[in-house]
């Protein structure tokens, strides 16, 4: 009887410890995810076109809050997605906050699929809007937006007049 009670107590302790470790790992991962998204957002906010990056060679000290790494990351995000890079960073930040508070993410696979797809579609839509001069590309949608506008205008020329011409 005593052995069974001791065995049950040890099993309960193991389950409690496993649950505690699971919660600690989830909250730590959520904190890292939120912190990474927040740092990338701050790097975007402190972006300067004259900072050294993959396509800009300069010997000047980067003015980005996170130095050369932040300048390069912000440049890549802005070149790829344009202003939609904010939408690229928002979901991981919210997922991190959710995990930090101990809540699980429902439909995680669907969200992981919709996150980059939504960002690409937003960047493609923003491609028709001219971006500010401080962006590394002409359009507000980055290279994805420029590609979408180029493909749309090409399709309008090839397939003639129609609904595509109305958009452009």
Secondary structure, DSSP 4 states (H G I P E B T S, - for coil): -HHHHHHHHHHHHHHHHHHHHHHHHHHHHHHHHHHHHHHHHHHHHT--TTS--SS----SPP-STTHHHHHHHHHHHHHHHGGGHHHHHHHHHHHHHHHHTTPPPTTHHHHHHHHHHHHHHHHHHHTTSBPPTTSSSSBTTHHHHHHHHHHHHHHHHHH-SSHHHHH-
